[in-house]
Amino acid sequence: MYHFLSGYTAKVAGTEIGVTEPTATFSTCFGAAFMPRPPSVYGNLLKKRIAEGGAECWLVNTGWTGGKYGVGKRMPIKETRALLNAALDGSLNTVEFHKDPNFGFEVPVSVPGVDTSILDPRSTWVDKDEYDRTASKLVDLFIENFAQFADQVDEGVRQAAPKVPAAA
């Protein structure tokens, strides 16, 4: 529900007027312009349907890997297909996971047919400090965006938000 309400995506050159490189953006419920009711109505409906149906939900990066725009590249379709197939055939339910340090969600350690480095985004960036700065900015964008929904959702959904790391 957290990620559905956030609706994180990117404006991409060639599909958006005036956009020359990918730009992070949020579109509530991945279709804000077409949602006449308050977002929490759609989020709660999704939450109810998932619970009633016992559905497994997965976030799949179909965007960018290996560095910022101009350095990295689009996520390989081969890996995307392998991840989707593993989700659909249930084998993704049986792999080992680790917690993403920036967003707190569980990420597979390895999946058959998927280059394991892609499952650890930081490892795909040559400049690890640049990755850390970029990830930190993205965490801040998520937190800032979700503030508009925080009082409309339950504590479980609020806990799914990324956390700003404690200062060292």
C-alpha positions, 0 to 999 in steps of 0.5 A, a space after each residue: 500500500 505504501 508503494 502504491 500510494 507513493 506511485 514512484 516512477 520517472 518522467 522519461 525523455 521521448 515520452 514527456 515534453 521537455 524531458 531530456 533525462 529521466 526525472 523522479 516523479 510520484 503519481 499517486 496510485 500510478 494514475 493520480 490524474 484519473 483518481 477522483 476519490 481520495 488516494 486512501 480509498 484506493 489504497 485501502 481497497 488494494 490492501 483489502 483485496 490483497 488480504 482477502 486473496 492472499 496475494 503475493 506482491 512484488 516490486 520489480 525495478 524495470 528502470 535503471 541500473 549501474 549508475 545515474 543517467 548517462 553512466 548506467 543503463 536500462 534494466 536488462 529485459 532478460 533479468 526482468 523476465 526472469 524475476 517476473 517468471 519467478 514471481 509468477 511460478 512461485 519460486 521467488 517465494 523460496 529464495 533467500 532475502 536481505 533487507 535493503 538498507 535504504 528502503 527496508 524492503 526484502 530483496 532476493 539474494 539470488 534468483 535463477 536466471 538473474 545476474 546477482 549483482 543486479 539484485 544489489 543495486 549499489 554493487 552495480 555502480 562504479 562510484 559507490 559514494 555517488 550511489 549512496 548520495 543518490 539513494 539518500 536523495 531518493 529516500 528523502 523524496 519518498 518521505 517528503 511525498 508520503 507526508 501527504 498520506 501519513 495521517 490517512 493510513 495505519 501504522 503498518 503502512 507508515 512503517 513501510 516507509 524508508 527511514 533516514 539513516 541515523 547520523 554516525 
